[in-house]
Amino acid sequence: MNPFTYTKAENVAKAVDEISSHSRAKFIAGGTNLLDLMKVNVMRPSHLVDITHLDLDKIEENATGGLRLGALVTNADTAYHPEVKKRYPLLSKTILAGASAQLRNMATNGGNPLQRTRCYYFYDTATPCNKREPGSGCSAINGFNRIHAILGTSESCIATHPSDMAVALAALEAQVLVSGKKGERTLNFADLHRLPGNTPEQDTNLAPDEIITGYDLPAQGFAQHYTYLKIRDRESYAFALVSVAVGLAIESGSIITARVALGGVAHKPWRVPEAEALLTGKTPTRENFTLLAEAYLQRAQGYQHNTFKIELAKQAIVRALEQASQTKANP
């Protein structure tokens, strides 16, 4: 591991000052991804700003009738929080589908959606990778790309985003609360992550001095009809080949609102709102779900080893929608 300096921030303003005053500085809280990347020399921060003592460790009501999730609440405490389980069971189920119990006890809400890709070539410093070393090339495009993206790719990168929690937050249309040198701002969760384009080294639209302080969940939590379906190579402690988060609002046998977010298929959680609208006013049938699935994968492009993901994603969407339409609310 390379040498680095370290400070512990006492409040958000101090944390922002610290990150701004050092080049190649990074925030650290749970450290479940950053420390791994530092050990294998993929990330080499010059300075770490410890934010574990900031007052961002609460889950509380917000002004819109939803919940505010503090950035430093652990994934485990979020998943098992009574209000999250009752009002946002999709989020609870999604978090519990990720990582291991030990990791969920350390990982924080702020850090989870900021974890970096699990592309083999990103971790292998002996191979070219535009995300790790801009301009060096993408080894995955003509390499072993079984786990890689089929949507939103570029000639520079075909990596996928690994977070499960991010897929649920995208489906729930959470708001991201951000603080930086220019003050506080809020952005839609859909705008947090970027597609690779020709700058795949930039995972998000956050400025270098900005910190996520929390998420606002809207009042609608789809507690009646939801599911998270994660297809992976083994049942535990594996990243998704394809995952689907679904929230449905159904009244008198008709779908009022449909939210579908895909994981494991792109550089960010993938939504197609115009395809979701195809279900508005429709009955929850396999035929209608299939129409949505075809629309979601219309622009998909497979590579040598991952073309199977296109059909897998279609089948997963239909299955997830069927499960969600039959879900019973928590007692």
Steps between C-alpha positions, in 0.01 A plus 500: 500500500624849416559761774223750573409759762186491712267739683171453683227753414274634777221631276394512134653845438835384638485184291443705185786733593732205554416329171545830315841575647671178391552367149386139445320497838213261574233473767498180702219358715440124487788462255372166371589579139761775525740304722483198268588720204785665691646160592522395134635839389196587289422813703783705648356789706752740650274585793202339675229705671332289768128593508379234742426754775278732295140542615356304207402179677122533528191383315216748547186642339555754223287791381334307216352226719779260422818407684844661508782247512819638653812430299678338795225258599633153429339285235400247768332759723316639196377163379370402846358841597129450582380790282714390204373142528140618526492783245789414264532122505651515150799690638535267799488190281745645252760590762477153654564346157841667487838408647521312832369571850847613607530745211148636550592573863788722379380644169314831514210641299719777363776269384298211361389665172851643457675162492695443183461239228600137551638471145789252513720728291438801726646300790790357296765773481695299244230557235376816323185656648361842410315523829818444701750665264322732251621456143652155557217307329225257597611140542143380555362587156702224331573305818298279730188713541241264642401733788516823304247755377249463219344848525650849490851382414766690306819419312686603816329281759246220540517468880192463718403671823497245786273647770172326584383786722536745211256298289227535765571870554463551123166319494375698800612829336696606809659843525871530576598763758843648428723756670813665357701822483220665299239406759228238515306357207263216419505284191282222371649158564478434125751784451754381758682252277636555149522290188863436401522700176864594450559574871428167673732592787221732625234283662268776624398861449628600844770768512827391667419710809143374541376253758172308509325583828192285449207395284138611508252224421163615361178411682417231240693190606311231302455298818206309349662383178878473475785259444874483447613213280874441486645249255856399590744213471454391863234576757712696746773764485502542124432797277204504266516376144160666470281645772155657488337730756126543448239719668139493384193699603187302411140612549187307402707256298678766292858621524517867601877532526784266399864543595764263369875541555763258372837423658802318359434612143643852475735759646209618720163369619296483180150639461287567192206718617331494159494119518360510854218717365392211275348337810296801612134405503577143396421181685791312662535221245800312364425635152517861617813433705666347193431817300679703767794260507545520122496880518758502780751293304430651159839673485702226669829394344674179596871425477673168443425343838199689636236497227306255719429791734253656253256210515579446870403861575174470307402185687604652833287810440191293424556275800561797732187678382295184555642466852434866581143490375432211738689638803315524827568797726694445821265451799 
